[in-house]
Amino acid sequence: DADVTQTPRNRITKTGKRIMLECSQTKGHDRMYWYRQDPGLGLQLIYYSFDVKDINKGEISDGYSVSRQAQAKFSLSLESAIPNQTALYFCATSDLWGNEQFFGPGTRLTVL
Amino acid sequence: DQQVKQNSPSLSVQEGRISILNCDYTNSMFDYFLWYKKYPAEGPTFLISISSIKDKNEDGRFTVFLNKSAKHLSLHIVPSQPGDSAVYFCAASLIYNQGGKLIFGQGTELSVKP
């Protein structure tokens, strides 16, 4: 079984809809991250959490919110989706030092 | 402001030859560097890393070189194999100041032809 799972894997939605992307991990890591990947831009950090009570904004947090429900679960929400949020979204986890991050398989989100 | 840059979007290499992927950074405070490999429809997977106190790290066919004065790192794959065809991302970290947040480059798509 995969250590980091993301649901859904693919989602098509309409402008203005609320969307939640979910991430679960079995690695026992405290740190979790949400990234988006756009062509030619690499991966950009949206939000990160160093433990259940710690939430931090990344480089591109506008239009997104997160919830850390438990050590193993970290959800990303788009309150009112817009077309330029069409992208690949990745969840990742790391141990205390964060030297290596382990990524989920990604969610492909399309906002029409 | 792109702090980590991979200026070659793509690279094509013959099987058996050396692949050299390059990465430049602007922040001299970065203290840890990583390379990730990504296949289509999968998440990135860690490949190799190097601390800023070293200038070389080797793992099998993969070697990462760090030139701090030039703010440049490179990944060498020798010999290249068709299974190495993927997108490669370099990433940099400020471990002691920002707890391991990674700044990624844009990626280089490597194609290894048989």
Contacts between the chains, C-beta under 8 A, distances in Angstrom:
chain1	res1	chain2	res2	distance
A	4	B	43	7.3
A	31	B	99	7.7
A	31	B	100	7.1
A	33	B	101	8.0
A	35	B	104	7.9
A	40	B	9	7.2
A	40	B	106	5.7
A	41	B	106	6.0
A	42	B	4	7.7
A	42	B	6	7.7
A	42	B	89	6.1
A	42	B	104	4.1
A	42	B	105	5.4
A	42	B	106	4.4
A	42	B	107	5.5
A	43	B	44	7.3
A	43	B	89	6.8
A	43	B	102	7.9
A	43	B	104	4.3
A	44	B	104	7.5
A	45	B	101	6.4
A	45	B	102	7.4
A	45	B	103	8.0
A	48	B	101	6.5
A	50	B	99	6.3
A	58	B	101	7.5
A	90	B	43	5.5
A	90	B	44	7.3
A	92	B	43	7.6
A	94	B	100	6.0
A	97	B	95	6.5
A	97	B	100	6.0
A	98	B	93	7.0
A	98	B	95	6.8
A	98	B	99	5.9
A	98	B	100	1.9
A	98	B	101	7.2
A	98	B	102	7.7
A	99	B	32	6.3
A	99	B	34	7.7
A	99	B	49	6.7
A	99	B	93	7.5
A	99	B	95	7.0
A	99	B	100	6.5
A	100	B	34	6.9
A	100	B	46	4.8
A	100	B	49	6.9
A	101	B	46	7.3
A	101	B	100	7.8
A	101	B	102	6.2
A	102	B	46	7.4
A	103	B	36	7.9
A	103	B	43	3.3
A	103	B	44	4.9
A	103	B	45	7.0
A	104	B	43	5.2
A	105	B	41	7.2
A	105	B	42	5.7
A	105	B	43	5.1
A	106	B	41	7.5
A	106	B	42	7.3
A	106	B	43	5.4
